[in-house]
Amino acid sequence: MAIFAIMAPSENQLLISELQRLFPGDHLKVGPGQWLLSAPRTAKEISDSLGISDGKTGTALVVSVGAYFGRAQADIWDWMNARMQRVP
């Protein structure tokens, strides 16, 4: 399953509402204006469906995650590992 990082310049309730509505069990908030999302789509499809591409939900970046490394809370690593192993 593909993982995406979604980064908005600030908290955005419109974007949060769309994430919750369209991907209720497939996103994880990692910081203010920052989420991870797992879905069998492309970055453009995610951006389009969340209303980012046309500006309906404000501005944000959607980046496909190919590899990851760093330091974070255990729940973030667990979430990412579980989704990277899922088959769409």
RORODREN-498174 format. One record per residue (C-alpha): x, y, z. Coordinates in nm, 3 decimals, padded with zeros to 5 digits. Layout:
# residues N
X	Y	Z
...
***
This chain:
# residues 88
00.000	00.000	00.000
00.130	00.347	-00.080
00.201	00.593	00.200
00.182	00.968	00.151
00.296	01.258	00.365
00.053	01.549	00.360
00.196	01.881	00.475
-00.012	02.195	00.513
00.124	02.533	00.626
-00.109	02.528	00.928
-00.403	02.347	01.078
-00.685	02.352	00.826
-01.028	02.228	00.936
-01.152	02.184	00.579
-00.860	01.954	00.498
-00.896	01.768	00.828
-01.267	01.712	00.759
-01.195	01.572	00.413
-00.924	01.340	00.548
-01.166	01.209	00.809
-01.451	01.172	00.562
-01.259	01.008	00.275
-00.992	00.814	00.465
-01.137	00.748	00.812
-00.903	00.467	00.916
-00.612	00.537	00.685
-00.456	00.859	00.810
-00.243	00.948	01.109
-00.175	01.297	01.240
00.197	01.337	01.311
00.212	01.711	01.385
00.029	02.039	01.329
-00.073	02.039	00.963
00.105	01.705	00.904
-00.046	01.365	00.834
00.048	01.029	00.696
-00.205	00.866	00.466
-00.221	00.515	00.325
-00.417	00.453	00.006
-00.382	00.267	-00.326
-00.369	00.592	-00.525
-00.121	00.842	-00.668
-00.018	01.169	-00.506
-00.223	01.358	-00.766
-00.532	01.146	-00.699
-00.496	01.211	-00.325
-00.454	01.584	-00.385
-00.755	01.593	-00.619
-00.983	01.396	-00.386
-00.890	01.606	-00.081
-00.962	01.933	-00.266
-00.600	02.049	-00.254
-00.545	02.059	-00.632
-00.828	02.303	-00.694
-00.774	02.498	-00.371
-01.109	02.408	-00.209
-00.936	02.298	00.111
-00.642	02.539	00.097
-00.280	02.468	00.025
-00.083	02.155	00.107
00.175	01.920	-00.038
00.112	01.551	-00.099
00.435	01.351	-00.122
00.462	00.980	-00.195
00.686	00.801	00.057
00.933	00.557	-00.101
01.153	00.501	00.199
01.169	00.637	00.550
01.410	00.671	00.837
01.449	00.889	01.142
01.326	00.922	01.497
00.960	00.928	01.591
00.714	00.787	01.840
00.666	00.410	01.829
00.302	00.440	01.713
00.416	00.621	01.397
00.662	00.343	01.308
00.401	00.077	01.384
00.142	00.253	01.166
00.385	00.290	00.874
00.517	-00.067	00.896
00.166	-00.212	00.902
00.056	-00.015	00.597
00.372	-00.073	00.392
00.311	-00.446	00.427
-00.055	-00.428	00.316
-00.143	-00.540	-00.032
-00.402	-00.315	-00.202
***
